[in-house]
Amino acid sequence: MTTVRRHLDRLRETGDLISVTERVHWEGAVAEVASEATRHNCPVTLFENTSGTVRPVSGVYGGADQFASADQRPWQRISQALDLGPECSYTELIEHLARWETSDIDDVTDESAATVRDSGDIYSLGLPTTSDGTPLVSLGLLVVERDGVTTWAPIRGRAQRSQTLRLSVPESVVEWCTSSADVSVVLGVSAAPLIAALQGWTQGQTTPSVPNLAAGLADVSVTTVGSRTVPSDAEVRIDGRMNAVESSVTEETEPRAAWELTCETATVDVNVETVAVREDPLVPFTPLGEPLTDDIHLMCLVETAKLFRRVNNYWGVSPVEWIQLPVEGRLGFCIVSSEILYAGFEWQLANTLFSFSDLFDKVLVLDEQADPTNLARAIDDMWVKAHPANDWIFSEPNASSAAAPLYRSDDENGSRLYINATWDPRWDEEYIAPRVTFETAFSENVLESLIERWEELGLDDLLDERGVNTDHE
Amino acid sequence: MTTSSLRQYLQTLETNGDLHRISEPVSWNLEASAVTMLLNEEDSAVPLFENVDSARLVGDPYRGTQRRPWERIALGLGLPSDLSYREFYEAVIERLKNPIEPVTVSTDDAPCKEEIQTGDDVDLLDFPWPYIHAGDGGRYSNLHTLVAPDPDSEWVDWSNHRTMIHDGETSSVLLLAGEQTPNLYYYKYEKRDEPMPVAITVGAEPAVQYTSVMWIPTGRNEAEYAGGLKQEPVELVPCETNDLSVPATAELVIEGEILPNERRDEGPFGDYFGYMHGPRRSMPLFRVTGITHQTDPILPFCVEGTGVGHSENTTSSMEIGCVGPDATLGLRTAGFDVECCAPWKSTPRTIYAISTEKTNPSYLHDMANFIFTTWGMLHVDFFIFVDADVNPLNQREVLEALALHADPDADFHQFGVETMPKVPLNIYQTPTEKGDIQTGTSKAKTAKAYIDATSDGAGREAQPTHDIERRYRAQKILERAGVESSELSFVDPGEATQ
């Protein structure tokens, strides 16, 4: 099982984690540094020296902007956290998430891994604060049980007072359980429970068996608190009682998490009774409202996996090579790469995606040669391969408004756009322009000749000095 | 210090550790371009091939780094290497605002006259013109300045049109009607059945090379703008076989004429779109009348196609470093309130992003229509307008603006009606649509488009440039924690002071 601690150890080993050892105050400054780190594609940032109990860490499940460099794999930290190995490709990760497999949870221990520390002073934890100075809660889970079934749901919120958390949760969770249930809020859990919680409650259907979904994604270890099944690797566990809050008293002004775009939300207060922590607890958090944050990465992958699963089951064949909601587009843009089976297939494909997701209203259709690891090249095809007059297709303005874009927030209907950057299947083969790549631009003889003289040409030294791998050999 | 020759520029590159000399024999037949493409893709040094038959080749000498594509353009202008893109743009704009007249030097003082061949001695095949991609129609010179005069005025246009070598005396030149020099040829010289005198200047000093890709207004003296960029007069020298003057510091000058109603095959060629462009077409014939050159000349070339996606080449870097500032200046001169006009970083030419303070729809409509009627727009299909605090060169920021702020219902304009001229190099056209062999135009029209991806104030948080001090402190904490700013595109030097 890849706990947060194990995940961070691996990131440290591969140079993808930096420790901030100088004193950074949790009030404002930690979130500010985290914002800069995510915005500028920095490694995972661990704050070792803040005045509170926890050690905040940002970017744990995020990743770099793929435009920034060919080496960037924005999903890599998540695939690592799911223990899928360093060579896991984007498509393999999506296929893994798309399976929605459930597994029994065998590894239930009776002992709570985190130790009860006090009777519930949220402020003393030293969670990073929002701009108004209240502790931020992100990348955590609400744990609640009904009729012997425990579910885990995504949360976003803040401390309301020293012993009250005010959280946004999927409305369907509140409807599913009683509104005054005993609950736990867990922070610092591994990737599988976080992803499973999104799959269970934000995908247009209610799937309460989230712990089993999580176990289908990766090994998870759980323990029992009260009657609830709780991830035992949680770094911080806050137990208390949940109360629904009337919508009239919740005036949201702060940035929301990405998952909140995907479902109706409700506001609840958790009256904290006890706080349990591990020794030197690590709490992943994300500076909401910034680009490239962890919540965007997680939601992009979860929504993509849903679409991949549904589209490929829909056709009876599997022409779709890959789908991506690039994190750079903040859930407002969808790319699909597919074999175009027949003329007009791209129209069907784009509209299928629109019907399966409410998040975006722009779809880019690429041919099956497109590479999911090269976003820059994929977007280039939108500009050079799609005919501006014929291949940018706008719908009649009768479509419901998409959730991610910031226009038409009044829910008025509007248009959708898909861009067809594939070769027209009606074209003769001779019309198709071959791509210019290292492999296609030079004959094997030329490449072999160069490889034989690699050293004489000084390329070994040159590329080695710059940290370049010489896979071309 | 301003750089006065290609050699001096390469020396500066070498001093910076950015030049890779290859003294082993390398063939012009794909080998030089294969090495160059590899180094382009790996963001490595510029290769100088010192042992290629009778001359030297340099692959993509002005290619910038993938993170800072304007970096080596700045080097050629003697600008500091650590300028932010905004500082670089403003520096180039200031220089373009202050043109300097050229001076004429004697043949004896012109390096490009060290060797002179005219008459029967002329042989293009004496030089190792590279065969760049397997599948190309032939060997090319594709990084040069074509000097061509207007027959009705004193105006001389400098431009960059690739030429495919056919034999010792002739080549075909890619002249696409709609651009300045091709228009002179098709609509003046050829209509009068007159040959067009030209000089192809290979390996001219950086300021000249940069000027030849800029959108210098018709009728203006390009040499003056090159002087402005250089901050010194450019030295010109008369040709041997026609009345043109050429930059004296060029490595090699091919003098000749483009003949009326004569055509030769051109292409296919692995083009700037990143695709092998076809079909083979007929283009105007260039006949050589003289060649002058420096001893042991250095011939620059560009591996087109590698400027797409995550790599750079000279074309894509010059688009950002030269055309971008020039276009920004052009729009400001026309009275538009433009923060910056810059090409989509990984897509040379087809798409430009414009950041602007004024975002009301009628203003953007007027600006777009102004742009689409200028001659430089033949290659550009799209403009995307973004808020003033969005960096047009940051593709993430622009894609985010497109995704979140461009309403398919209201913000995409001029799609769906094919009314505008198009360059026949576009790969979305069928071969039938692409070619008119007589005038180098496309048979079809296209639909240029502009996209309003400005926020209109709706739900958008400003980019954090307004809070520079806090941002700077946060960045310093990260730097002290070990973030390598140069490798992680962390802090754009100079940006924090704006």
Contacts between the chains, C-beta under 8 A, distances in Angstrom:
chain1	res1	chain2	res2	distance
A	18	B	478	7.3
A	18	B	481	4.6
A	18	B	482	4.9
A	18	B	483	6.1
A	19	B	481	6.5
A	20	B	477	6.1
A	20	B	478	7.4
A	20	B	481	4.5
A	21	B	481	7.2
A	22	B	477	6.6
A	22	B	480	6.4
A	22	B	481	7.6
A	24	B	477	6.3
A	29	B	473	7.9
A	29	B	474	7.5
A	29	B	477	7.9
A	32	B	470	5.6
A	32	B	471	7.6
A	32	B	473	7.6
A	32	B	474	4.6
A	33	B	474	4.4
A	33	B	477	5.2
A	33	B	478	6.3
A	35	B	464	7.2
A	35	B	474	7.1
A	36	B	471	6.2
A	36	B	474	4.2
A	36	B	475	5.4
A	36	B	478	6.2
A	37	B	478	5.9
A	37	B	483	7.7
A	39	B	464	7.5
A	40	B	475	7.7
A	40	B	478	7.9
A	40	B	488	6.4
A	40	B	489	6.5
A	40	B	490	4.4
A	40	B	491	7.2
A	41	B	488	5.5
A	41	B	489	6.0
A	41	B	490	7.4
A	42	B	478	5.9
A	42	B	483	5.1
A	42	B	488	5.8
A	42	B	490	6.4
A	43	B	483	7.1
A	43	B	488	7.9
A	45	B	478	7.0
A	45	B	481	7.3
A	65	B	396	4.6
A	67	B	345	7.7
A	67	B	346	7.5
A	67	B	394	7.9
A	67	B	395	4.1
A	67	B	396	5.2
A	67	B	399	7.6
A	68	B	67	7.4
A	68	B	396	7.6
A	68	B	489	5.2
A	69	B	66	6.8
A	69	B	67	7.7
A	69	B	310	6.6
A	69	B	489	7.7
A	70	B	41	7.9
A	70	B	66	7.9
A	70	B	309	7.5
A	70	B	310	3.6
A	70	B	311	7.6
A	255	B	461	7.9
A	289	B	461	6.1
A	291	B	396	6.7
A	291	B	397	7.9
A	291	B	400	6.3
A	292	B	396	7.8
A	326	B	399	7.2
A	328	B	395	7.5
A	328	B	396	4.4
A	328	B	399	5.0
A	328	B	400	6.3
A	329	B	399	5.4
A	329	B	400	6.3
A	329	B	402	7.6
A	329	B	403	3.8
A	329	B	404	7.8
A	330	B	400	5.6
A	330	B	403	6.1
A	330	B	404	6.0
A	331	B	403	7.9
A	332	B	400	7.8
A	332	B	403	3.3
A	332	B	404	4.9
A	333	B	399	6.8
A	333	B	402	7.2
A	333	B	403	4.0
A	360	B	403	7.3
A	361	B	408	5.8
A	362	B	402	7.7
A	362	B	403	6.5
A	362	B	406	7.9
A	362	B	408	6.7
A	374	B	309	5.6
A	374	B	310	6.5
A	376	B	308	7.8
A	376	B	309	4.4
A	376	B	310	5.2
A	376	B	345	7.9
A	376	B	346	4.1
A	376	B	395	6.8
A	377	B	274	7.3
A	377	B	308	6.4
A	377	B	309	3.6
A	377	B	310	7.3
A	377	B	346	7.4
A	379	B	344	7.9
A	379	B	346	7.5
A	379	B	347	7.7
A	379	B	395	7.2
A	379	B	399	6.8
A	380	B	274	6.5
A	380	B	308	5.3
A	380	B	309	6.2
A	380	B	344	7.8
A	380	B	346	5.9
A	380	B	347	4.7
A	383	B	344	6.4
A	383	B	347	5.0
A	383	B	350	4.7
A	383	B	351	4.4
A	383	B	381	7.1
A	383	B	382	6.1
A	384	B	273	4.6
A	384	B	274	7.2
A	384	B	275	7.5
A	384	B	347	6.5
A	384	B	350	5.3
A	384	B	426	7.4
A	384	B	427	6.3
A	384	B	428	7.4
A	385	B	427	6.3
A	385	B	428	5.9
A	386	B	428	6.5
A	387	B	428	4.1
A	387	B	429	7.6
A	387	B	446	7.6
A	387	B	447	8.0
A	388	B	381	5.1
A	388	B	382	7.0
A	388	B	415	6.2
A	388	B	446	6.0
A	388	B	447	4.5
A	388	B	448	6.6
A	388	B	449	5.0
A	389	B	415	6.6
A	389	B	416	5.7
A	389	B	417	6.9
A	389	B	418	4.8
A	389	B	446	6.3
A	389	B	447	3.5
A	390	B	428	8.0
A	391	B	428	6.9
A	392	B	412	7.1
A	392	B	415	5.1
A	392	B	416	7.7
A	392	B	449	7.1
A	394	B	408	5.5
A	394	B	409	7.9
A	394	B	412	6.8
A	394	B	415	7.1
A	394	B	416	7.8
A	395	B	408	7.5
A	397	B	409	5.1
A	404	B	403	7.1
A	404	B	404	6.7
A	405	B	403	6.8
A	405	B	404	5.1
A	405	B	405	7.2
A	405	B	407	7.2
A	406	B	404	5.0
A	406	B	405	6.2
A	406	B	455	7.0
A	406	B	458	5.1
A	406	B	459	3.7
A	406	B	460	6.2
A	407	B	404	8.0
A	407	B	405	6.5
A	407	B	407	4.4
A	407	B	410	7.6
A	407	B	411	7.8
A	407	B	456	7.7
A	407	B	458	5.8
A	408	B	407	6.5
A	408	B	409	7.6
A	409	B	458	7.1
A	409	B	459	6.6
A	414	B	407	6.4
A	414	B	408	6.6
A	414	B	409	3.9
A	414	B	410	7.8
A	415	B	407	7.9
A	415	B	408	4.2
A	415	B	409	4.2
A	416	B	408	5.8
A	417	B	408	3.9
A	417	B	412	6.8
A	427	B	430	6.9
A	430	B	279	7.8
A	430	B	431	7.5
A	431	B	430	5.6
A	431	B	431	6.2
A	433	B	273	7.9
A	433	B	275	3.9
A	433	B	276	5.6
A	433	B	277	6.1
A	433	B	278	6.8
A	433	B	427	4.5
A	434	B	135	7.1
A	434	B	275	6.7
A	434	B	276	4.5
A	435	B	274	6.3
A	435	B	275	5.7
A	435	B	276	7.5
A	436	B	133	6.2
A	436	B	270	4.1
A	436	B	271	7.7
A	436	B	274	5.4
A	436	B	275	6.3
A	436	B	276	6.0
A	436	B	304	7.4
A	436	B	305	3.0
A	436	B	306	7.2
A	436	B	308	7.7
A	437	B	305	8.0
A	438	B	34	7.6
A	438	B	37	5.7
A	438	B	38	6.6
A	438	B	41	6.5
A	440	B	134	7.6
A	440	B	135	8.0
A	440	B	276	7.8
A	441	B	30	8.0
A	441	B	33	7.5
A	441	B	34	7.4
A	441	B	37	6.6
A	441	B	132	7.9
A	441	B	133	4.2
A	441	B	134	5.9
A	441	B	135	7.6
A	441	B	270	6.0
A	441	B	303	7.9
A	441	B	305	7.0
A	442	B	30	5.5
A	442	B	33	7.8
A	442	B	34	4.7
A	442	B	37	7.9
A	442	B	133	7.6
A	442	B	134	5.6
A	443	B	30	7.1
A	443	B	134	5.3
A	446	B	29	7.9
A	446	B	30	4.6
A	446	B	31	6.0
A	446	B	34	5.6
A	446	B	134	7.6
A	447	B	34	6.7
A	449	B	31	6.9
A	450	B	31	6.4
A	450	B	34	5.8
A	450	B	35	6.7
A	453	B	24	6.5
A	456	B	24	4.8
A	457	B	22	5.4
A	457	B	24	5.6
A	457	B	26	7.3
A	457	B	35	6.6
A	458	B	20	6.4
A	458	B	21	7.9
A	458	B	22	6.4
A	459	B	35	7.1
A	459	B	38	7.3
A	462	B	20	5.4
A	462	B	39	7.6
A	462	B	44	5.9
A	462	B	45	6.2
A	463	B	42	6.0
A	463	B	44	6.2
A	466	B	42	6.9
A	466	B	43	7.4
A	466	B	44	5.5
A	468	B	42	4.5
A	468	B	44	6.5
A	472	B	38	6.4
